[in-house]
Amino acid sequence: MGRGGLMPEGDTVFLTAHRLDEALAGAELTRGELRHPELSTADLTGRTVLGVRSVGKHLFTRFDRDLSLHSHLRMDGSWHLYRPGERWRRPDHQVRAVLSTADRVAVGFRLHDLKLLPTAQEHGLVGHLGPDLLDPDWGPALAGQAADRLAAEPDRELGLALLDQRVMAGIGNLYRAEVCFLLGVTPWSPVSTVDPAEVVRLCHDLLARNAWRPEQSTTGELARGRQHWVYERGGRRCLRCGSAVRRAVQGSGVQQRNTWYCPRCQRGPVPGSS
């Protein structure tokens, strides 16, 4: 259950949680194995899965007796679902978690972050995050909180603010580039050049539009090569104006990421690009 690329977007994690919940909720584990240095002695066999939920890019699998398993997909993690006896699609050495019921097997591959904790303490891992764009209770109050957090640093580069999960949880590199394109500004433009409420509305609408399907489209089209306006389209023609889309780097250190923009459709500052 992954869509490829780099850091998964919030809608990918949301869809993963939904599929895991649909497959496991209400069932007792016949095998509950965690292959993680700090959890190697943990055995979840016999626990009943109460449900699976996402918070931004975090996943919580909840069990009876006040226990949750926290996982984060990071760059290359994923959860796969199989039928008992079905061959796994990735090698055994990448397996970090196996949650089996009588009918389904959930296998977590390359999960760098795994933690067992009381369900009542989940907030300690995600309490620092901004409003979750796919929160079931999303509405004016949460949207207003996200807009206020975004507006709090008006001089900050918009692209960096969009990736900051403390502002609002769920935006990754794909939506960073696409949201900036749809707003008509470059990712290096200061937050003060846009309407924070409109930014939040657009982010929520895009994630919600794609949350229930494996395809991610920001253009409204699902045909190959026409799903995104600029994301990963460096050197190719802009779908709106025909100009060559450019690629450049934003951020530094661990925050450094490639991003894409159209020099004609988007106004604002740009660094050296290719």
N, C-alpha and C positions, 0 to 999 in steps of 0.2 A: 504494500500500500504506500506507494511513493510516486512522485511525478518526475524524478530526476532533477538535474540542476544542482545548485548549491544549497544554501540554507533553506529548508522548507518554509513555505509561507504558512500563515495561520490557517488558511482554508485547507491546506494539505493535512495539517495536524487535526483539524476539526473532522475531516472526512475519515481519517484513520481512527479517531476515537469513536465515531459513529459506527463504523464497521466492526470494530472490536466489541463495542457494547452490544450490537445486534447479535454477534456470534457467541459471546460469553456470558452476558448478564443472566443471572438466575441459575447458573449451572455450577456444580461442584467440580473442583479441579481433581483430575485423576493423576496429574503430574504438574508440579509447580517448581521448576528448577531455575535458579538464577546463577549464571556463570560470570560472576563479577568478584574481584578480589575481596571486597568488603562484605559480600553477601553469599559467598560460596557455601556456607553452612546452613543457609536459610532453606526451608522446605515449605512450600505453600500448598502441598498436596492435602486435599480434604477441605480447603477453604472454599467458601461459596463466593462467586463474583457478584457483587451488588451492582456494578456498573462501571463504565469508563467515560471520563469527561476530559475535555481539553480546556486549558486556560492559556490563551495566546499560543505559544509554541511548546507548552508543557502538557504532558499526558499524565493522568492519574487513573490507575486501575484500582478500584475500591473492593475490598473484601469484607466479609463478616468479621465481627469482633474488633471493629475499629482499627483496621489496617489498610494502608494504601501503598501501592507501588508507583513511585514517580519515575518517569522516563522522559528524556529529551532527545530528539532525533539529531540535533546538531547538523553537521554537514552531510553525513553519509549514513545515518541510522534509518532503520525502517522496521515496520511490523508487517509480517506476512501471515495470511490465514490459509490453512490447509485442512483437508479431510484426513482422518486417521489413516496412516499407511501411505499417504501421498508423498512423493519425493520432494524434498525441499529444494528450492531453486538457487540457494546460495550454499557455499561450503560450510561444513560444520564448525570450522575454527572461527567463523564470524558470529556464531550464535552466542547471545548474551542472556536470553530468557526463553523458556519454553513453558507455556501455559496451556495444558490440554484438558479437555472435557471429553465426555463420551462421544460427542459429535464433531468437535472442531479442535484444531491445534493452532495456537497463536505463537509465532516464533519471532523474537526480536533480534535483528541483526545489527551489529556495529553500534549498539547502544552504549555510548561512552558514559552517560549519566544514568545511574540507577540508584534508587534509595527507597528503603522501606521506612515508613513512619506512621504514627497514628493519624487516622483520617482527620481528626480534629485539629491537627497541626499542619495541614496542607498550606494554609495561608502563609506560614513562615517561609515557604519557598517561592511564593508568587505575590506576596503582599506588596512588594516594591514595584510591581508592574502597573502600567497605566490601564485604563479601561480596555477590556477584551472586546475587540471589534465584532466577535461572533458570540458574545454573551447572550444567552437566551432572553435575558432581561434588558437587552439593548433598547434604549429610548432616549428622549431628550436629556435626561439627567446625566447618563453616561457620556453621551455625545458632547454635552457641555463641559464635562470634566476633561475630556480629551482635548477639546479646543482650547481650554484654559491652559493646560500643560504645554500645548504647542506654542501658544502665544507668549508664554513666560520667558522665552529666549528669542526675541525678535531678530537679533543679528546672526543667529545660527544658520548655517546652510540647511536649506529645506531637506535635501536628500539625506543628510546625517540625522536630522530630527525625525524623519520618517522611519529610519531604522532603529531608533531608540525605543526599546520596548517599555521604558518608563513613561513615555509620552502616551502611547497607545499600543496595545499588544496585538501582534499578528502580521505586521507589514514586514516583508523581506525584500530582497534585491529586485525581484521581478516587478512587484507593485511600486517600489520606489521609483523606478524608471518610468513606468506607465502612468503613474499619478502625476508626475512632473510634466510629462508630455501632454496629458489631458488638461492640465492647468495652464499650459502654454509658457512655462518657465523652465529654466535649466535647473538641475539638481543643486547647483552652487549658488542659486539665488537665495537671499536672506528670507527667513520666515515672514518678515514684515511686508514682503511684496505680495502676499496672498491672503485670502480670507480664511482664518483657521477653521471656522465652522464649515466652509465649503470643502476644505481639505479632508476633514473628518468624514463628512457626508460621502465624498467620493471614495475614500478608503473603505468605508463600511459597505457601500453599494457594490464595489468590485469584489470584495471577499464574499459577501453574501450571495452574489450572482454565481460564484464558482464553487461554493462550499459543498454542494451535494452531487458533484460530478468530478470525474478524474481529470477532465480537460480544464485548462485555465485560459479563458479568453477575455481580453480587455477591449477587443474591437467589435464583439458581437458575432464574430465568425469563428467557425471551428475548423475550417479547411487548413491543411498544413501550410505553413508559411504566412498565414493571414490572421493568426490568433493574437499577435501582439503588435503594437504600433512601432516600438523601437527596441524593446528588450531583445538582446542577442542578435540584433540586425545590423551590426557595424559593417559599413561598406555597401549595404543594400539600400534600395530605394525606400524612402519614407512612403508609407501607404496613403498619406494624405496629400503631400505636395510633390513627391517624386525626387526630392533632394537626397543625397547620400547621407544615411544615418552615421553618426560618429560615435566612437567608443572612447572613453577616458576613465581615469582612476579617480575615485573620491575617497577621502579619509586617509588615515595613516596607521601604521602598525597593524594590530589585530582587526581594526575597523576598516582597513583598506579593501575596497571592492571595485570591480569594473562597473561602469554604468554607461548608458547610451542616451543619445538625444538627437533631435533634428535641429540643425543650425538655422533653418528657416522658420519652423513652426514654434520654436521655443526661444524666448528672449531671456537675457540675463548673462551673467559672467560664465566663462568657460576656461578650463586650463588647457594645456597642450593636449591634443587629441589625435586619434588615428582612425 
